[in-house]
Each structure stands twice: as C-alpha cells, then as structure tokens.
Amino acid sequence: MKRRIVIKIGSNVLTRTDGKLDITRMSALVDQIAELHRSGTDILLISSGAVASGKSEIRIGKTLDAVSSRQLYSAIGQAKLMNCYYGLFREQGICCGQVLTTKESFSTRTQYLTQKHCMEVMLNQHVIPIINENDTISVTELMFTDNDELSGLIATMMNADTLIILSNVQGIYTGNPADPQSKLLTSIKPGEQHLDSYIQSGKSSFGRGGMLTKCKIACQVANEGIEVFIANGKEEDILEQIAHHPETTQCTRFIPGEKNVSNIKKWIAHSGDFSKGELCINAGAEEAISSSKASSLLLVGVTNVKGDFEKDDIVRVINEEGKLIGIGCTAYSSQEAREKMGQKEQKPIIHYDYLYLNS
C-alpha cells in the first residue's frame, strides 16, 4: 500500500539569521522530498516562511500596523517562496502546486471535503501540494495558532501514515535544549502526554509557534493513529534518516495509538475552535456516552443549552463539573434543543457517528 507523509517545514528552518530565504537548505530538503516522491510515497508539504521571506524584500514605514504589515509581507513573500519551490522541484522533474487555506476553511464539512478533494486530485496526478495559511486574509482570531496546527489538520484530513514536523531543534528535551544536562526524548508512547514541564514556552524568532504547540498537535495526531516525528530540519539528510532508519534517528518520535477514528470524527475532533455552543449533560448521560458500548447523546440527559447554533453546527459537550467530555455535530438548533431538553422518546441530539469523545 502506498505510503503518505505530511512534512511541515518551519520558518526557522527556511530562513537565515538575516531573515532571507536559505536557498541551500531549501534545495537540500527538496532533494530529499524528491527521492521520497520517486519511491512512490505521497508527499504533502506544509511550508512556513512567507512572512519572513517578504520582510527581506521590502522596507516599510512605521505607519503600518501589525496586521497590515503581515498582509504585505505575506503577499510578497508567498510569491517568492513558491517561485523558489517551483524552480527547485522542476529541476527534479517534479510538478508542485500551491494550496492556500484558512482556519475558517475547516469549519464546515463542505469546505473541508472540497480541500481534501483538491489535494487528492493533485496527489493522483503526482503533483506535490505545497500548503500554507493564507496570511493575507487570515488575521487575529481567524489565524491558526501556527503551521503546526495546520499540519495536524492536513495529516488527519488526508489519512496520512506519518507527520514530520521540522524545526530548528532535534525534538523534545527534558529541559532547555541548550543545557548540556538536558536529554532528548526519543520516543513517546500513547498516554505519555504530561510533558509540559519539559517544554520551553518561548516561540521561534521567525514563526508564531513553539515546542508546546508542536507537542500538543503531535500527541493529538498520534492518538488518531498517525506516527509523528519532531526533528531538526537543518540536519543533513534528516528526511531520509526518518524514512529509512526511524529508530536510530536523533529526533522525538510519537508512537501512534491504535484508536480507529472515522474520517468524519477526525474532522469533528479538530473542530473545537469552531463550536457554536455547549450542551451540559448530567452524570447518567456522561456515563452512557463514555461506556464501551456505542451510545448517542439523548436529549433526556441534557440539562442546559448554551449559545445560539443551527442544526449540523459543531457544539461542545460539558459534564456537571464543567469538564469538556467531547465535541459533536448537533441534530437540533439551539432553540429546538431548549424546547425538547430533558424529554424522552426524541431522536438523539448528537448521534454516535458524529460524536468525538476526549481520551
């Protein structure tokens, strides 16, 4: 069966200290991706670097605010970034294509499937999709946390076997990576997710993210059955090492869980940010949906309805203590749910097939 790998390259991998694109590093990574592609592996590339690239091309006055300058830098930088990728892949005899997306594009099932179809068509025609957030229109609350979050969404959406997140460090350490006493965590098993004490909270100098986000995304994606690696993108032949010798490569590997999650539940699992309301449930309902038996959420167990939402919107499911139990796609509007809340003999407010429970 053909293998499918999602590769995310961070800004600090692609840029030099002066903010300009590191063409030598880009070329080395493209060479490795080309080898994987020629071996029959499907490759989806999530590439940061547009804003950093744009900063090196133009000087602007101090009159522009943060949002305006980001839009300007990304508009210029994205064109430069794709031009570099296009030329490098063309030298390898490989066609690549650009996919720009936004967080909002994952908020509805229709938009989600439209994106997936586009990328499937590209892969079927042996085209490498190069994906990035559309920073020219993604501002403030509409932005992804960073491209680590986007890479997790793409990996689950495209049913990838492996997600590789390339940063400027080898992975997760037991302390500050610059401290000689810190040790690299080479393998993290499912359930070993209490890693906050190890992780530095600082963000990268060119990107928006940090190791905390990478770890969170890696844990969630691994729980859904996808192998995840966090590695240093500036190490020679790092992609080939991971592809052929994962056990001995100096990086952090998140071992995939055996959880079998349907495609629609994968979408729901990553849609918490798009929830339009909350359903508060009693202890009996919590016990029913949390049991090993597949159970839908019934209106009889709903004690409160918060927010305004329509049928088929994403809602959060909260227990009596206020703890998030799961996320689901509601079969009722908020008005209908309030009218029928607590009633028996009604169709489920969230069917089991559209209910994703937290681990």
C-alpha positions as CSV (number, residue, x, y, z in Angstrom):
1,M,0.0,0.0,0.0
2,K,1.3,3.5,-0.9
3,R,2.7,5.4,2.0
4,R,1.6,9.0,2.6
5,I,3.7,11.5,4.5
6,V,2.9,15.1,5.6
7,I,6.0,17.2,6.1
8,K,5.9,20.6,7.8
9,I,8.9,22.9,7.5
10,G,9.1,25.7,10.0
11,S,10.2,29.3,9.3
12,N,13.5,28.9,11.3
13,V,14.5,26.0,9.0
14,L,13.9,28.0,5.8
15,T,15.4,31.4,6.9
16,R,18.8,32.6,7.7
17,T,19.6,34.8,10.7
18,D,19.2,37.9,8.5
19,G,15.6,36.9,7.6
20,K,16.4,35.9,4.0
21,L,15.5,32.6,2.5
22,D,18.1,29.9,3.0
23,I,18.1,28.6,-0.6
24,T,20.8,26.0,0.2
25,R,18.7,24.4,2.9
26,M,15.5,24.5,0.7
27,S,17.4,22.8,-2.1
28,A,18.7,20.0,0.3
29,L,15.2,19.4,1.6
30,V,13.6,19.4,-1.9
31,D,16.3,16.8,-2.9
32,Q,15.2,14.5,-0.1
33,I,11.5,15.1,-0.8
34,A,12.1,14.3,-4.4
35,E,13.7,10.9,-3.5
36,L,10.7,10.0,-1.4
37,H,8.4,11.1,-4.1
38,R,10.2,9.0,-6.7
39,S,10.0,6.0,-4.4
40,G,6.2,6.1,-4.7
41,T,5.4,8.0,-1.5
42,D,2.7,10.6,-1.5
43,I,4.1,13.8,-0.1
44,L,2.2,16.8,1.2
45,L,4.3,19.8,2.1
46,I,3.3,22.4,4.7
47,S,5.7,25.3,4.3
48,S,6.1,28.3,6.5
49,G,8.4,31.2,5.6
50,A,6.2,33.5,3.6
51,V,6.2,36.4,6.1
52,A,9.9,36.1,6.9
53,S,10.6,35.9,3.2
54,G,8.6,39.0,2.5
55,K,10.4,41.0,5.2
56,S,13.7,40.6,3.3
57,E,12.2,42.1,0.1
58,I,10.7,45.4,1.2
59,R,11.2,48.1,3.7
60,I,8.1,49.7,5.0
61,G,7.5,52.8,7.1
62,K,6.3,52.7,10.7
63,T,2.8,53.8,9.6
64,L,1.6,50.3,9.0
65,D,0.0,48.4,11.9
66,A,0.9,44.7,12.7
67,V,-2.0,43.3,10.6
68,S,-1.3,45.4,7.6
69,S,2.4,44.7,7.6
70,R,1.8,41.0,8.0
71,Q,-0.6,41.0,5.0
72,L,2.0,42.9,2.9
73,Y,4.9,40.7,3.9
74,S,3.0,37.5,3.2
75,A,1.7,38.7,-0.2
76,I,5.2,39.4,-1.4
77,G,6.9,36.5,0.5
78,Q,4.4,33.8,-0.6
79,A,5.1,34.6,-4.3
80,K,8.9,34.4,-3.7
81,L,8.6,31.2,-1.6
82,M,6.6,29.4,-4.2
83,N,8.8,30.6,-7.0
84,C,11.8,29.0,-5.2
85,Y,10.0,25.7,-4.6
86,Y,8.7,25.6,-8.2
87,G,12.1,26.0,-9.6
88,L,13.8,23.5,-7.3
89,F,11.1,20.8,-7.9
90,R,11.2,21.5,-11.6
91,E,14.9,20.7,-11.7
92,Q,14.0,17.3,-10.2
93,G,11.3,16.7,-12.9
94,I,8.5,17.1,-10.4
95,C,5.5,19.3,-10.6
96,C,4.3,21.1,-7.4
97,G,1.2,23.2,-6.8
98,Q,0.2,25.8,-4.3
99,V,-2.7,25.4,-1.8
100,L,-3.5,28.4,0.4
101,T,-6.0,27.9,3.2
102,T,-7.5,29.5,6.3
103,K,-8.7,28.2,9.6
104,E,-12.3,29.0,8.6
105,S,-12.0,26.7,5.6
106,F,-12.0,23.7,8.0
107,S,-15.1,25.0,9.9
108,T,-17.7,23.3,7.7
109,R,-17.8,19.8,6.3
110,T,-18.4,21.0,2.7
111,Q,-15.3,23.2,2.7
112,Y,-13.3,20.5,4.5
113,L,-14.1,17.9,1.8
114,T,-13.5,20.4,-1.0
115,Q,-10.0,21.0,0.2
116,K,-9.4,17.3,0.6
117,H,-10.7,16.6,-2.9
118,C,-8.3,19.2,-4.4
119,M,-5.3,17.6,-2.7
120,E,-6.3,14.1,-3.6
121,V,-6.6,15.1,-7.3
122,M,-3.1,16.6,-7.1
123,L,-1.6,13.5,-5.5
124,N,-3.3,11.2,-8.0
125,Q,-1.6,13.3,-10.8
126,H,1.8,13.0,-9.0
127,V,1.7,16.7,-8.1
128,I,3.2,17.7,-4.7
129,P,0.8,20.1,-2.8
130,I,2.6,22.9,-1.0
131,I,0.3,24.2,1.6
132,N,0.4,27.3,3.7
133,E,-2.0,29.5,5.6
134,N,-3.3,32.4,3.5
135,D,-1.8,35.2,5.7
136,T,-3.2,37.9,3.5
137,I,-6.7,37.3,4.8
138,S,-6.0,35.2,8.0
139,V,-5.7,37.8,10.8
140,T,-6.4,37.9,14.5
141,E,-8.9,35.3,15.6
142,L,-9.1,33.7,12.1
143,M,-5.4,32.6,12.3
144,F,-4.1,29.1,13.0
145,T,-2.0,29.0,16.2
146,D,0.8,28.3,13.6
147,N,1.5,25.9,10.8
148,D,2.0,23.1,13.3
149,E,-1.8,23.2,13.9
150,L,-2.4,23.3,10.1
151,S,-0.1,20.3,9.6
152,G,-2.1,18.3,12.1
153,L,-5.3,19.1,10.3
154,I,-3.8,18.2,7.0
155,A,-2.4,14.9,8.3
156,T,-5.7,13.7,9.7
157,M,-7.8,15.0,6.8
158,M,-5.6,13.2,4.2
159,N,-5.3,10.0,6.2
160,A,-1.5,10.3,6.4
161,D,0.7,7.5,7.7
162,T,3.3,9.9,9.1
163,L,3.6,13.5,10.0
164,I,7.1,15.0,10.2
165,I,7.5,18.4,11.9
166,L,10.8,20.0,11.1
167,S,12.1,22.6,13.5
168,N,15.5,24.0,14.5
169,V,15.9,21.6,17.4
170,Q,16.0,17.8,17.4
171,G,12.8,17.3,19.3
172,I,11.6,17.5,22.9
173,Y,14.2,17.6,25.7
174,T,14.0,17.1,29.4
175,G,15.0,20.8,29.8
176,N,16.4,23.6,27.7
177,P,18.0,22.2,24.6
178,A,21.0,24.5,25.1
179,D,21.6,22.9,28.5
180,P,24.1,20.0,28.3
181,Q,22.3,18.2,31.1
182,S,19.1,18.1,29.0
183,K,18.3,14.8,27.3
184,L,16.4,14.2,24.1
185,L,13.2,12.3,24.5
186,T,13.5,9.9,21.5
187,S,10.2,8.0,21.9
188,I,6.8,9.0,23.4
189,K,4.1,6.3,23.7
190,P,0.4,6.9,23.7
191,G,-0.8,8.3,27.0
192,E,2.6,9.8,27.9
193,Q,1.4,13.3,27.4
194,H,2.3,15.1,30.6
195,L,5.3,16.8,29.0
196,D,4.6,20.4,29.9
197,S,7.4,20.6,32.5
198,Y,9.9,19.6,29.8
199,I,8.9,22.1,27.2
200,Q,10.1,25.6,26.7
201,S,7.3,28.2,26.3
202,G,9.2,30.5,24.0
203,K,8.4,31.0,20.4
204,S,10.6,30.8,17.4
205,S,12.2,34.0,16.1
206,F,10.5,33.9,12.7
207,G,7.4,31.8,13.2
208,R,4.4,32.1,15.6
209,G,4.7,28.8,17.3
210,G,6.8,26.9,19.8
211,M,7.5,23.5,21.1
212,L,4.4,23.5,23.3
213,T,2.2,23.7,20.3
214,K,4.2,21.1,18.4
215,C,3.9,18.6,21.3
216,K,0.1,19.2,21.7
217,I,-0.5,18.7,18.0
218,A,1.8,15.6,17.9
219,C,0.0,14.0,20.8
220,Q,-3.4,14.5,19.3
221,V,-2.4,13.3,15.8
222,A,-0.6,10.2,17.3
223,N,-3.7,9.3,19.3
224,E,-5.6,9.2,16.0
225,G,-3.2,6.5,14.7
226,I,-0.6,8.6,12.8
227,E,3.1,8.4,13.5
228,V,4.6,11.8,14.3
229,F,8.3,12.9,14.3
230,I,9.7,16.2,15.6
231,A,13.1,16.7,14.1
232,N,15.8,19.2,13.2
233,G,15.3,20.3,9.7
234,K,18.8,21.7,9.4
235,E,20.4,18.2,9.9
236,E,21.8,16.6,6.8
237,D,19.5,14.0,5.2
238,I,17.0,14.2,8.0
239,L,14.1,13.1,6.0
240,E,15.9,10.1,4.5
241,Q,17.0,9.2,8.1
242,I,13.4,9.3,9.4
243,A,12.1,7.4,6.3
244,H,14.6,4.6,6.4
245,H,16.0,4.5,10.0
246,P,13.4,6.0,12.3
247,E,14.5,4.0,15.4
248,T,18.1,5.4,15.3
249,T,17.4,8.9,14.1
250,Q,18.1,11.7,16.7
251,C,14.6,13.1,17.0
252,T,11.4,12.7,19.0
253,R,9.0,10.0,17.7
254,F,5.4,9.9,18.9
255,I,4.3,6.3,18.6
256,P,0.8,6.1,17.0
257,G,-2.1,4.7,19.1
258,E,-4.5,2.0,17.8
259,K,-7.5,4.3,18.0
260,N,-9.7,3.7,14.9
261,V,-11.4,7.1,14.2
262,S,-13.7,7.6,11.3
263,N,-13.0,10.4,8.9
264,I,-15.9,12.5,10.0
265,K,-14.9,12.1,13.6
266,K,-11.4,13.2,12.8
267,W,-12.9,16.4,11.3
268,I,-15.1,16.9,14.4
269,A,-12.1,16.2,16.7
270,H,-10.2,19.2,15.2
271,S,-13.3,21.5,15.0
272,G,-13.4,22.5,18.7
273,D,-12.4,26.1,17.8
274,F,-15.5,26.3,15.5
275,S,-18.0,25.2,18.1
276,K,-21.1,27.4,18.2
277,G,-22.4,26.4,21.6
278,E,-22.4,23.9,24.5
279,L,-24.6,21.1,25.8
280,C,-24.4,20.5,29.5
281,I,-25.2,16.9,30.4
282,N,-26.0,15.0,33.6
283,A,-24.0,12.1,35.1
284,G,-26.2,9.5,33.6
285,A,-25.7,10.8,30.1
286,E,-22.0,11.1,30.7
287,E,-21.8,7.5,31.8
288,A,-23.8,6.3,28.8
289,I,-21.7,8.0,26.1
290,S,-18.4,7.2,27.9
291,S,-19.1,3.5,28.1
292,S,-17.6,0.9,25.8
293,K,-21.0,0.5,24.1
294,A,-21.6,2.9,21.2
295,S,-24.2,5.3,22.5
296,S,-25.6,8.6,21.2
297,L,-26.3,11.6,23.3
298,L,-30.0,11.9,24.1
299,L,-32.0,15.0,24.9
300,V,-33.2,13.4,28.2
301,G,-29.6,13.8,29.5
302,V,-29.2,17.4,28.5
303,T,-29.5,19.8,31.4
304,N,-28.6,23.1,29.8
305,V,-28.1,24.6,26.3
306,K,-25.7,27.5,25.8
307,G,-25.1,29.6,22.8
308,D,-27.0,30.0,19.5
309,F,-26.5,27.3,16.9
310,E,-28.2,25.7,13.9
311,K,-28.7,22.1,13.0
312,D,-25.4,20.5,11.9
313,D,-23.3,23.0,13.8
314,I,-20.4,21.9,16.0
315,V,-21.1,22.0,19.7
316,R,-19.1,21.1,22.9
317,V,-20.4,18.6,25.4
318,I,-19.8,19.5,29.0
319,N,-20.4,17.5,32.2
320,E,-21.8,18.7,35.5
321,E,-18.4,19.9,36.7
322,G,-17.8,21.9,33.6
323,K,-15.3,19.5,32.1
324,L,-15.2,19.0,28.3
325,I,-16.3,15.5,27.5
326,G,-16.4,15.7,23.8
327,I,-17.4,17.5,20.6
328,G,-20.2,16.7,18.2
329,C,-22.4,17.7,15.3
330,T,-25.8,18.6,16.6
331,A,-29.1,17.3,15.0
332,Y,-31.1,20.2,16.5
333,S,-30.9,24.0,16.6
334,S,-30.3,25.6,20.0
335,Q,-34.0,26.7,20.0
336,E,-35.2,23.2,19.3
337,A,-32.8,21.8,21.9
338,R,-34.0,24.1,24.6
339,E,-37.7,23.2,23.8
340,K,-37.1,19.5,24.0
341,M,-34.3,19.4,26.6
342,G,-34.8,16.6,29.1
343,Q,-37.5,14.9,27.1
344,K,-37.6,11.2,26.3
345,E,-38.6,9.5,23.1
346,Q,-36.8,12.1,21.0
347,K,-34.1,11.4,18.3
348,P,-30.5,11.9,19.6
349,I,-29.2,15.4,19.7
350,I,-25.8,14.0,18.7
351,H,-25.6,10.6,17.0
352,Y,-22.8,8.4,18.0
353,D,-21.3,8.6,14.4
354,Y,-21.0,12.4,14.9
355,L,-19.7,12.4,18.5
356,Y,-16.0,12.6,19.3
357,L,-15.1,11.9,22.9
358,N,-11.9,13.1,24.6
359,S,-9.5,10.4,25.6
